[in-house]
Amino acid sequence: QVQLVESGGGLVQAGGSLRLSCAASGRSFSSYAMGWFRQAPGKEREFVAAISWSGGSTYYADPVKGRFTISRDNAKNTVYLQMNSLKPEDTAVYYCAAMGGSYYNPTTHSTEYAYWGQGTQVTVSS
């Protein structure tokens, strides 16, 4: 079992930056691939970024490529999402998620993630 708690959301002007953190507790965090997803009002949850258990591989949705960076610190049981050049369309609740088994390759499909945080609101004003 893994518990996830996101932090770092807030209100920022367009062009600004935020860094989201996701602190994990429970066993075997360092063996889980991790992902970030977001959900805007009236829209379905969508993939943002993912990182392999070792941190050696990362994946990004096209709308955030070149602006967002996912990273992890396995010693601190934490995964991060650095968001730069934010746009109003980035406004959403951001969720971190962990895959359900050790050493799985990360995917873009939310249904393959077994553990979820409660979400943190990111609002980008124009």
Disulfide bonds with the S-S distance in Angstrom:
Cys22-Cys96 1.92
